[in-house]
Amino acid sequence: MINEQQIRVSQAIHTYGPGAIADFPELSVLILAHDFETKYWGENEELPSNLIADDRLANAFNVEGFVRAPTNGVKIKSMRFPSILRCPKTNQLFDVKELEANHVDRHYLDPKNQEYTVDKTFRGYRSPNAKDENLVPVRWVIASEEGYLDDFPFDWFIHVKLGLHDDIGKGNKLFLHYSGKSASLSDIELESKKGTKSLGKFSLGKIFDQVDTFVDLKNPKNDYLQYVKNRLPLPWLGRKADGSYRTDLIDNINYPPFDETEPENSLKRQIALSKYPRTILRGAGNLYFPIVFKGVCLPKSGYSTSIPDDLVVSLKRFIQKMEDIGLETNSDKVLELISDRLEAGKYENLGYSDQDILNYAKEYLEEEPEDSQMTVNRLREQEFDCFLKPDINVQRKEWYKSKIIDGSSYDFGIPGLVDNVVLLDKIKELKIFRGFTRVKPLGFEDLIFESKTSSVQNDYRSRELSRIRDAKLHYDTPTLPCSEVKGEGIFIKFNSDILNGWQDRPSVQDRFSIIERNNSHYRREFNLPEDEVLSAKYVFLHTLSHVIINELSIECGYGSSALTEIIYSSKEKEMDGILIYTSASDSEGTMGGLVEKGSPQFLSQIINNAIGKSKWCGSDPLCIENESGKGFMGLNLGACHSCCLLPETSCSNMNKYLDRAMLVGTIDDESIGVFNNK
């Protein structure tokens, strides 16, 4: 719940996570950090009821645990944003901070809550100069690739464009004038008035041109970053005592940031411009990219580690506390202090002997940083191995129940194609909110496990790491927000030898090279690293997963948006599998019936039906004969909304890397498809 507005628990992670703008009737708000007032998302208890412990995932994210959105009446904190409001009748612009300063006026307060400021009440506010008109938020904000966010600087913009620098911040009245000729920005003008005298008007036609609006290398007075002294706001961390937003200093700015003669696509120019804000519509999709990791909660006996995860979490927190108070953190000093704590009985609750703790601590301190750093692949490998492990000892509080069935019990048309099918009667997923980026998504998925203090050697990786905006206000907050989903699933392990033999066929490589070429072009276009996962096997597994989900939604009653996938495929370890499980946190995700469809009597027919339907699409022959690529950056081939695409909440890779030809072949060459190689 956001004050007087209600949202679903899952929306508190994806749609309305910390740092996101939420639009409600008559107002727009910004969701504040989950530890804005407490360290446990609205709960003050030492061990809050919404705390979720998972040592494996907590170790990966360097926290002690996770907190789900409160459901006991505690409210998620937010504040009004943008702060600039417009009167629909007079088109005058008002600043929330100025309205707060006039709190004695009944127009600016909720009559039922006289002590609340404009940030804490969710009623519409009357226009001071137009009877019965409510003020509405403006449509534009500014944001940068570095993650900063602010109101559009109307006062600075108009006076810079009019050459009236001395009038910036002098309280002139500002008006937006709509000509009504078209919906174009060029037909909207901003006017400044000093008293009743107009100082001039200027069109908003180029406010989306970043260089024209915010960069001026010839006149520093017109350069926005120099005007704000390299400080941009972090409004999701709340306001300061004077009502202004908390700010952060942007470093590594050398003026001029780039030579005007440099080409527009040069890396130096792009890095320099990434520091500058750009104008973005308040509801634009590129204003907020939540970084959410989907992790499966495994029983402790289901996977093995050299050092127990709960002890690693404890050691990390202890070393962090040593750094905070200025103590040396070399191995000898850490072991000395741990010995002192053992004598004081500080680690009795962990359940290990004193000597085991010292041995584990020494091993942890001797590990190379790259060996101890968690990666997405390492977590997926643990899950993959756990699913295939028989006779797991599941503790009472662990939500996990599996049954492994030999693949020979199934008939998928290709003998030996499937090694095992695992029916997961109980499976729990945590959707963990690591933070967010703005303007463009994060380039390296595994950076979500890095801390800002990590030493990242690669310059581009370091730049991407700096773009992640944390979900926390206080760096020592030991939790991250999450949503919890308890459901059921089906895991299918494929025979790697068969898939490797198929993948090496020249016809398959020729078909896959189209996606591979387009993927390389896409990554160069967006300055992304080379792909470490993509292969013909991955395209096969991903496409097969989609068509199975579509068929399961018919057979077992789940909507396709209530099912999701994880693709287990890696170039580092031989693992080829797909997990399909319920992902909806509401009642639709707990209907039951999915595991039943994974039994031999049902799943064989479901997959055969899915493959049969894949042989023809309503958009064929155009769909399957595509040889240049379709969809985003041409990363799909034989895939469209009529055959393979899923709701993006269900897909693990934003409906990219799909091709039905990898399943059933093309019209001209059926041998490309796995299911035609019998």
N, C-alpha and C positions, 0 to 999 in steps of 0.2 A: 504494500500500500504506500503511495506517495501522498502524504498528508490527507487531503480529502478526495484524492483520486485513487482508484484501485487498479492494480495491474496483476498479471499472473506471475507466479514465482519464476517461471522460466524467462519471462521478459526482463527480470531484474539482472540477468546475465547477458543476454543478447541485445534486445531492443533498447532497454533502458538501463544499461550498465553504467557505472561511474564514468562521468565525462560525456555522456550522451545527452542530447536535447530531446525532451519529451513535449510534444504539442498536445495541449488539452483545450477545451472550449474557453476562449477568451484569454488564454495565457500560454506562455511557453516557459518551460523550466529546464534547468540543468541539474542532472543527478550528481550529487556530491560523493566524495570518496566514502567507501564503506566504513572507515574508521574516523569519520568526521568528528563525532562526539565521543565514541567509545572505540575500543579495539575489536569489538565483536558484533559489528553491524546492528547496532541498536540495543544490545543486551549488556547489562552491567555486571552480571554474575561472574564469579571467578571461572566457573565452567559453564558457559551458557548452553541453553538447550539446543541452540542451532549449530553447535560445534560438531564437525565431522572429522574423525581421526582416520587417517590412512597413511601409515608410515612410508610406504613405497612412493606415493605421489608427493607427500610432504617433503621427503628427501629430495625429490627431483626439483621442487620449486623453492627449496631452502626456507620452508616455513614449518610451523609446528602442527598446523591443521587448517581446515577450511570451514567457512561458515555459509550456510544457506540463507536465502532471504527470509526474514522473520515472518511468521504467520500467526503470531500471538498478539496482534494489535500494535506491535512496535512499528514505527514508521521509518521508511527510508528517507533520508534528508535530501532536500533539494532547495534551489533558490531560483528566482526569476531570471531568465536569460532568453533573449538579449535584454539589456537594460534600457535600450532605446525604444520608446513606445510612440505610436502615431495616433493622432486624432483623426478618425475617418471623415469628419465633417470639415474641419479647418485645415487638415494635413500638417498641422504643426507637430514637431518632434519634441518629446519630453524625455528627460533622463530620470531613471528610477531613483538615483541617489539624490537628486533635487527634490523629488516627491517625498522621499523619506525625511528630508530636512524640514518639510512643511507638514509634519505629522499631526499637527493640531487640526488641520483641515479634515473634515469628515469625508472628503472625496478620496483621501489617500489611505483610509483605514477601514478595516472590517469592523463595522459597528458592534459586532458581538464579541470581538477580541481586541479591545482598545490597546492592549500592550503589544500587539504584534506589529511588526514592520511590514513593508511591502513584500519582503522576501518570504515571510512566514504565513501569509494568508493567501487563500486561493480564490478570492473573489475578484471579479472584474473591477477595474478602476475607472471612475468617471473622468471625462475630460474636463479640465478646469474652465475651458472657454466654449464648451458646447453642451447644452443641457441634454441629459438622457443619452449621451454618447459615451461608450466605453472605449478606453484606449486599447490599441492592439499592437502586438510586437512587430517590428520591422522585419522585412523578408531577408535581409542580408547580414552576414557576419563575416569575420575574417579569421583565417586559420593558416597555419604553416605546416610544412612537412615535419618540422621538429615537434609538432603536437600542440603548439600553443593555440589559444582561442581567445577572441575578443569581440566586442561590439564593432560594427563598422564605424570608423572615425569620421563621422559626417562633419563635425566642426573643423577638424584638421583638413579634410579633403576640400571643402568648399573654399576655405580661406587661402589654401595653397594654390588652388586653381585660379583664384581671382587675384593672386599676388598680394593678399592682405594678411601677411604673417603676424602683424601686431594684433590682429583681431582674434587669433586662436585662443580659446579658453576665456574669452571675455564675456560669455553669457549671452551672446547674440541669439535671437530667435531663429530657428531653422524650420523650413517648410519644404515638403515634397509636393511638386505640382505634376499632375498627370494630365497630358493633353487629351487622352482618349482616342487619339488617331489609330493607335495600334497597341499591341502588348509589348512592343520593343522597349528596351531600356533607354534608347535614344529619345523616346517621347516622355521621359520622366526627368524633371529638372529639380535640382536642389537650390534653394534660395536662402540667403542670410539677410536678416533685418536687424538693424540697430535702432531700437525703438520702433518708429513707424517708417524709418527710411530704409529702402532696399539697397543693400550693398552689391547686389548682382546675383545672377543665376548661372548654373553650370549643369550640363547634361550628365546623366549617369551612364551614358552609352558605352563607356570604356572601362567601367569599374572592374570588369572581369579580366582586363588586360593587366597582369601583375606588374610588368615593367612600367607601363604608362602611369599606373596608379600609385605605386609605392616606391619605385626606384628612380633616383635622379642623381647620376654621378657627376653632373656638371654643377649642380646647385645643392649643397648639403642641406639647406633649409627645406628642400622639397623631398628629401630622402626620409622615408618613414622610420627606419630603424635608428637613424641618427636623431630623429625627433624624439623618440621614446628612450634614447640613450641605451639602446640594445636590450631593453627589458620588455618582455611580452608576458601577458597574464596566464595564470593557471586557475581559471575561475572555479573548476570542480573541486579545488581545495578550500573554497570559501573566501569570504571577504576579510580584509584587515580591519583594524579598529576604526579607521577613518572612512570605512565603507567602500574603499577601492579593492580591486581584486589582488590576490597574492600574485607576485611576479617572480620571474626567474631571469637571471642574466644570461644572455646569449654570448658565448665566447667564440673564439676563432673567426672573428670578423676583422678583415683588414680592408680599409677603404683606400681606393675604390675596390669593391669585391671582385670585379672582372673588367676586362677591357671590352669596350663596346664593339670593337671590331671582331671579337671572337664569334665563331659560329654559334647559333642558338642551341645546337645539340652537343656542344662541347661539355666535357665532364666538369671542368672548372666553373663554367657558367652555371651549370645545373646545381652544383654544390652551393655556390654563392646564393642562388635564388631560393634554394630550399630554406635558407634562414629567414627570408622575407615572407610576410603573410600574403595571402591572396584572397580575393572575395569569393565567397561560397554561399549559395542559397541555404537558408536555415535548415531545410529538410533534405538537403542533397545527400546522396548515398556515400559520397567520398568524404563527408565531414567526420565520419566515425567508423573505424574498422575495429570491432572488438576482437581481442586475441583470446580465443577460447580453446582450451585443450580438452578433448574427450578422453578421459582415462578410465579404464575398467578397474574396479576394486577387486583385487585378488586375495584369496586366503594366504596367510603367511607361509603355510606349508606347500603352497602351489608353485613357488619359485625359490631360487637359491641365490644368495649374495655372499660375497666374501666377508662382509661386515654387516651385521643386522641393521636394517633401516632405522629402527627406533633409536639405536645407539648413535648412528650417524647424525640424525636430527639433533640429538642432545649435544653431541660434540660440536656441531656447527654453531648452535646457539651459544654454547659456552665460549668458543673462540671469538665469536662476534662481540660478546660482552667484554672480553678481555681487550679487544681493540677499542671498544667504546670508552673504556676508562684509561686508555693509554698504556696498557701493559704490553710487553713483548710477547709475540706469539710464535716464537721458535719452538721446536719440538721439545727440547729439554724443559723449558718453562711451562709449557702446556701439561706435560706429563707430571711435573712436580706439583702443579696446582690440582690436577685430577687425583693424585695420590692423597693430597690433603683432604679433598672432598670425600674420597672413599673412606678415610678414617672417621670422617664426620657423619657417615651413613647417608650421603646425599643421593646415591644411585641405587638404593635398596629396592625402589619400586620398579626398576628395569628387569629384575629377575636374573641377572648374570652375576657370576662370582667376581670378586675384586680383581683376581688375576686375569680373568677373561676380559674384563673391561680395559685393563691396562694393555693387554696384548692387542685388542681391537683398536684402541686409541693409537698405539704405536704404528700399527699397520696403516691406519687411516692417514696419519701424519707423514708416512713415508711414500704414500701414493703420489704419482705424478698428477698434476692438475687435469690433464686430458683423460686420465684413467678414472678419476672420480667424477668428472662432469657427466651428468645424465644427458641423454639424447633421446629424441623421439624413437629412433630405431631400437635403442636398448630397451625402452619401455615396451615397445611392440613385441620384441623378442621374448620378453618375460611373459607377456600375455599369451603369445603363440605357444610357448613351451608349457604354460600352465594348463591350457585347454586340452593338451594331449597327454597330460600326466594322469595316470590312473590312481585310484585309491588316495585321494587327497583328504587329509584330516581337517575338516572344516569346524572351526570353533563356533560356539553358540551365537556370538554377535556378528559373525561374518555371513554376508548374504551371497552365497554361492552354492550351486548344486549342479553337477554335470553327469552326463552319461555318455560314454564313448562307444560308438557303433562302428564296426569294421566296414570299410567301403565296399567290400565284396557283397554286402547285403543289398546294395543299390544297383539299379540298372540305368546308367546314363547314356547308354549307346556306345561308349568307348570302354572296353575292358581295362580295369586297373586305373582309370582316370582319377578316381577319388580314393585316397588312402583311408580317411576316417571322416565320420560326421559326428560332431559333438552336440548333444542336446543339452542346453543350459536352462534348466527349469528356474534357476535363480541367478540373476546377474545384475550387478549394480554399477552404474556409470556416474562419474562425477564430471560435470562440465565446469572446468575451472577457469575463472576469469583472471588472466595474468595482467591485463592492461589493454591499451588500445593505441592505434596510430591514426593519423589524420592524413588526408589528401591521397595517400596510396597505401596499400596493405604492406605488411612486413615481408621483407625479401627472404629471410632465413627462418624457417619454422622452429629450428632447434634453439634459436636465441631466446625463446620464452623461458628457458631454464637458466639463463645467465643473469647474474646480478649486475647492477650498474658499476660496481667496483671491480668487476672481472677484467682481467687483462686480455683483450681480444687482439690478436696479432694482425689479422687482415684488416686493412683500412676500411674496406667497404662493409665488412661485418661490424666493425666498430661504429661506423656511421649508422647502420641500421639499428644496432643496439641502443644508440642514443635516442632514436626516434620513438622507442617504446615509452609510453607514459604509464606510470604505475597506477594501480588501483588503490594505493595507500597514501594517506596524508602523512603518517609518521613512519619513518623508515624501519623502526623497530617493531611495528605491528606484526605479530607472529601468525597472521592468518591472511587468506585470500578468499574472495567471494566465490561461491559455486552454486550450482543447482544439482540436486540428487535425483537420479532416476532408478527405480527398482523395477525390473521387468524380466523378460525371458529372451532367449536367443538361440540361433542355430549357427554353428561354426563348421565350415567345410574345408578340409585339408586335401589339396590336390597333389597328385604324383609329380614331383619336380622333374624326374627323368623324362616323362612323357612331354611335359611342357617345354623343357629345354630342347628336346629333339625337334618339336614342332617350331619353336622360335628360331632355330637355326636354318630353316628352309629358306632358300633365296626368294621365293614368292612372298613369304611372310615379311622378310626383311625389306623387300622393295615397298610393300604396302606400309609398313611401319615407318620407313624413312620419311614419308610425307609428314606424318605427325611429328617425328623427331626434328625435321628441318624447320617446320613452323614453330615448334617449341623453342628451338635455339634462337630463331628470329624474335619471338615474343620476349624471351629473356634478355636479349641484347637491347630491345626497344625500351624495356623498363629497368635496365641496369640490374637485372637479377642474376644470381649465380647459376652455374650450370646445374642441370637437374641430376640428382644422385639416385633417383628411384625409378624414373620412367624407363620402361622396356616394353617389348611386345607382350610379355607375360602380364605386365601390369594392366595394359589396355584390355587384354582378354578377361582378367579377373574383374576389373572394374565394370566392363560392359555386362558380363554375366551376372554380376551382383545386381545391376540395375534391372535387368529383365526378370530376374528371380523375384525381386521386391515387387515389381509390377504384378507378377502372377500371384504372389502371396497375398497381396492386398485384395485380390479377387477371391482367393480360396479361404482365407481365414478371417476376413472381415475387417482387418485393420486398414485404415487409410494409408496410402503410401507415405504421407507426411508423418505418420506415427512410427514408421520403421526407419532405421538408419543403418549405415554400413561402416565397417573398418576393413580396409584392404591390407593384408599382410603380404608384402612383397619387398624384397631388398636385394641389393647387389652385394651387400656385406655378408649376409647369411642366407642360406638356402631355405626360404620359407615362402610357401605359396598357399594362401588361404583367404577366405572371406568370412567375416562375421556379420550376420544380419540380426538385429535385435530391436526391441521396442525402445523408443527414445522419447515418447511423449510423457511429460510429468503429470498429466491430468488422468482422468479415468480411462481415456482411450488407450493409454499405454499399459493398462493392467487388465485388459479384457480376458487375456488367456487365449490359448488355441494355437499360438505360434509353434511351440515345441511339438505339439501333436503332429503338425504338418511336416516336421522334420523326420518322422519315422519312415522306414523303408517303403511302407505301403503307400505313403503319400508323396514324399519328396521326389522320388523317381519320376512320378507322373507330372509333378509340378514343373520340374526342370525340363522334361521332355516337351511339355506344353509351351514353356517359355521359349525354348529353342525353335519349336515349330512356328510360333508366331514371329520369331526374329527373321525368318526366311523371307518375309514379305512385310513391307511397311506401306501405309497409305500414301506416302510421298514417293514411293519407288516408281520408276527406276532412278529418279533424280537423287534420292537419298543414298542408296547403296553405291551408285556409280560415281559419286563425288571423288575426285582425285586431286583436289587442290586444298581441301580443308574447309570446314565450316564452323560456325559458332565463334566464340571469343578467340581472336587471333588465329583462327583456322586450326584449333587443337582437336577437333572432332572430324571424323570422316562419315561413315554410315551411321549417323545418329541424329535424331530430331525429336520434336515433341510428340510425334505420332508413334514412336517406337521405344526410345531409350531414356529420354531425359526424365529426371525426378525433381520434386521440390528441392530447392537448394539446401533446406534444413536436413534433408535425408542423405544428400550426397557428401562424400568425404573430400571431394576435390572440385566443388563448384561446377559440376556438370562438364568437366574437361576430360580429355583423353578417353573418348568412347568411339567404338567402331564395331558395328554388327558383323563386318566381314571377318573379324577375328573369331567369331563364333561359327558362322555358317558359310563364309566365303562370299565371293562376288558373283554376279550373273555370268561373267566370263571365266572365272576361275574359282570353283567351289573348294578346291584343295587348300585354299588359304585358311579356311575355318577349321578350328580344332575338331568340331563335331562332324566334320566330313572326312576325317583321317582315321578310318576304322581299320 
